[in-house]
Amino acid sequence: MAKLQGRLFLLPSPIVENGLESISPEVIQILHSLDYFIVERARTARRYISSTKPPKAIDLLSIEEIPEKALTSKEIEILLGPALEGHNIGIMSEAGLPAIADPGNHFVREAQRLGIIVVPLSGPSSIMMALMGSGLEGQRFAFHGYLSAKKDELPAQLRDLEKRADRDDATQIWIETPYRNMQIIQAVEKYLDHNRNFCIAAGLGGEDGMVLTKKIAEWKKTGWPEIHKVPAVFLIR
């Protein structure tokens, strides 16, 4: 009789420190049932798992960190090996949902190729929360990840997002390394149409979180929020 394969669970993680209340009891229950994990950063994963008061000692769990280098199909298959032996595996990113603006999509694709059932679980996502709270077009939208850190490339990228917003009648979304937030805001003010709607969503999930949309001209008049080093999502329409 053929051995049943395990499943690959896509586990959400809190998007703020001490944000365990944002994770559903169902997710915690599944997490506690697992012995094998593939994670973006092992230290963060161990801290998160420990905060849920797992029934098993952390040292007894297999926690494999996703390498920064691109993995071959064979290397991914090796990491998914426990599922081929009948064990369930959980994938976790540093925060939020794995495989969305975070590592994990290659493991999902390889798991499907190998016939492993993939089970996505719902949880907090700063990108979706920002779109929900922006009041901007929610039927058509595009996420672009990080824009270029090179100052000479950023203006063209921002103008391209502006063109896409008009051409596709769609909200354009991107994120930035927190310490570069104010540079992005300065570039938006300098290079984009001041009649453009611009949403800043910062610190989502925390007590001081904010989501606010204004025309760029209004932002300039009322003043920009001080969000240096605060995780943020930016949207234009």
Number of C-alpha atoms within 10 A of each C-alpha: 3 4 8 12 18 20 21 25 23 24 26 27 26 21 23 18 10 11 14 15 8 15 19 14 10 11 18 17 12 14 22 15 15 17 17 22 25 23 24 22 17 18 12 16 23 15 11 20 15 14 11 14 12 15 9 13 9 15 8 9 13 13 21 16 18 21 11 8 6 10 13 10 12 10 11 18 18 12 17 26 16 18 23 19 12 14 17 22 26 23 28 28 27 20 22 23 27 25 17 14 18 15 19 20 13 15 22 23 14 16 21 13 11 14 13 21 17 18 13 17 15 16 16 21 20 22 23 13 15 24 22 13 16 23 12 21 16 14 8 12 19 16 15 11 15 13 15 14 13 8 11 9 11 17 17 13 13 20 15 11 22 20 14 17 21 12 9 12 14 20 25 26 23 18 21 21 16 16 13 14 22 17 15 21 18 12 14 20 16 12 14 17 14 17 12 17 19 26 25 22 25 26 19 22 18 13 8 8 13 16 20 15 20 18 17 23 16 16 19 13 9 10 9 14 13 10 18 15 15 18 20 24 27 24 24 27 23
